[in-house]
Amino acid sequence: METINQKVDHLNKLTMIAMTSKDAYMFRANQEVCEFINSLKGEGYHICEGDELDIYTDYEMHVIDRLTALISQSMSADEVIRYGMADDGEELELDQFYSYMSDSEIGLLECRVKNPEGVRFFYLDGDDITLKKAPYFHFQDCIMYKVGLYPSEPALKTKEYLEMAANAVWEKNPLDD
């Protein structure tokens, strides 16, 4: 049987895999991470976001810097590809942006391979398993979606979320009158 420290280590590995996957830039929950977190919640642990900015090590910040650059590149290229935007109204060379996406995906995989110990995104604090807060909002948003701390489409379908939504008290919208 795994200890809770081993489980937090496993959660960190799953999170590193999610944050170095091809869809790391998408604001969508990672099913494996969310299922593992739900199992930890079932054991009585509380999963939360921390409020400290200075608890990542220098090594971890180096990895997060690289991940942030690659994820931001994917976000920008994906936006151009999906919306076909050009600042000057000129025809776009979409092949170039597909190349940026491909380079980013390769870079994310290389980041996982070159950093096999990963990053300690989560740490144990009593019965709380806390996600460290990153200093970059793009990265923090991505990781919050990946681990299911922000509801995304797959997370909205979990039993826990559906029960919470069913028991929510909804105020009447005054615009409905």
Secondary structure, DSSP 8 states (H G I E B T S, - for coil): ---HHHHHHHHHHHHHHHHTSTTTTSS---HHHHHHHHHHHHTT-EEEE---SS-S-HHHHHHHHHHHHHHHHHHHHHHHHHH---TTS----HHHHHHHHHHHHHHHHHHHHH-TT----EEEETTEEEE---S-HHHHHHHHHHTTSS--HHHHTSHHHHHHHHT------GGG-
